[in-house]
């Protein structure tokens, strides 16, 4: 049987994960200060922030499968923080586009959203992510009850939209977004398999079904 970490150990793990999630931002700031962002620094900043938003979104989705396959139930305690960091980088990604790239030119931003498909799906993914971040507190979980789980299933739509946003953005070399798409397919496929087993073979034979993303 896998031994769960003590409260003090779990606090240390959470602190370490928190610090790790800030490293990409720290590296980006260091590159900006040292003038190491390349010929197009605005694009480099916007792209890096979006990359980490997507990566952390996938890591958040990976928590439940890893927890169930390894028996490390305490990993669920990290899921909320990882999800909020994904939202944090998504906010910075959007701000980099609005402030650095478009200089608050709302008319051009609106035209971009309406006319450029990769921006359309990216903006939609962000809008859907907002209520998940807003309702991530324990108080909101208690207030929403069962509706909280229903609302947070939006992650299964948000993640594909985020991958599609990246895929359409790169246009030519799609190896990296294809990798993310493959990871997402596995993460969603595992959940689909559990869902099918729970309904086809009975919950008792399928094991506990995860209630959260």
Secondary structure in CASP SS format (residue, H / E / C, confidence):
PFRMAT SS
TARGET T0000
AUTHOR 0000-0000-0000
METHOD secondary structure of the structure
MODEL  1
X C 1.00
X C 1.00
X C 1.00
X C 1.00
X C 1.00
X C 1.00
X H 1.00
X H 1.00
X H 1.00
X H 1.00
X H 1.00
X H 1.00
X H 1.00
X H 1.00
X H 1.00
X H 1.00
X H 1.00
X H 1.00
X H 1.00
X H 1.00
X H 1.00
X H 1.00
X H 1.00
X H 1.00
X H 1.00
X H 1.00
X H 1.00
X H 1.00
X H 1.00
X H 1.00
X H 1.00
X H 1.00
X H 1.00
X C 1.00
X C 1.00
X C 1.00
X C 1.00
X C 1.00
X C 1.00
X C 1.00
X H 1.00
X H 1.00
X H 1.00
X H 1.00
X H 1.00
X H 1.00
X H 1.00
X H 1.00
X H 1.00
X H 1.00
X H 1.00
X H 1.00
X H 1.00
X H 1.00
X H 1.00
X H 1.00
X H 1.00
X H 1.00
X H 1.00
X H 1.00
X H 1.00
X H 1.00
X H 1.00
X H 1.00
X H 1.00
X H 1.00
X H 1.00
X H 1.00
X H 1.00
X H 1.00
X C 1.00
X C 1.00
X H 1.00
X H 1.00
X H 1.00
X H 1.00
X H 1.00
X H 1.00
X H 1.00
X H 1.00
X H 1.00
X H 1.00
X H 1.00
X H 1.00
X H 1.00
X H 1.00
X H 1.00
X H 1.00
X H 1.00
X H 1.00
X H 1.00
X H 1.00
X H 1.00
X H 1.00
X H 1.00
X H 1.00
X H 1.00
X H 1.00
X H 1.00
X H 1.00
X H 1.00
X C 1.00
X C 1.00
X C 1.00
X C 1.00
X H 1.00
X H 1.00
X H 1.00
X H 1.00
X H 1.00
X H 1.00
X H 1.00
X H 1.00
X H 1.00
X H 1.00
X C 1.00
X H 1.00
X H 1.00
X H 1.00
X H 1.00
X H 1.00
X H 1.00
X H 1.00
X H 1.00
X H 1.00
X H 1.00
X H 1.00
X H 1.00
X H 1.00
X H 1.00
X H 1.00
X H 1.00
X H 1.00
X H 1.00
X C 1.00
X C 1.00
X C 1.00
X H 1.00
X H 1.00
X H 1.00
X H 1.00
X H 1.00
X H 1.00
X H 1.00
X C 1.00
X H 1.00
X H 1.00
X H 1.00
X H 1.00
X H 1.00
X H 1.00
X H 1.00
X C 1.00
X C 1.00
X H 1.00
X H 1.00
X H 1.00
X H 1.00
X H 1.00
X H 1.00
X H 1.00
X H 1.00
X H 1.00
X H 1.00
X H 1.00
X H 1.00
X H 1.00
X H 1.00
X H 1.00
X H 1.00
X C 1.00
X C 1.00
X C 1.00
X C 1.00
X H 1.00
X H 1.00
X H 1.00
X H 1.00
X H 1.00
X H 1.00
X H 1.00
X H 1.00
X H 1.00
X H 1.00
X H 1.00
X H 1.00
X H 1.00
X H 1.00
X H 1.00
X H 1.00
X H 1.00
X H 1.00
X H 1.00
X H 1.00
X H 1.00
X H 1.00
X H 1.00
X H 1.00
X H 1.00
X H 1.00
X C 1.00
X C 1.00
X H 1.00
X H 1.00
X H 1.00
X H 1.00
X C 1.00
X C 1.00
X C 1.00
X C 1.00
X C 1.00
X C 1.00
X C 1.00
END
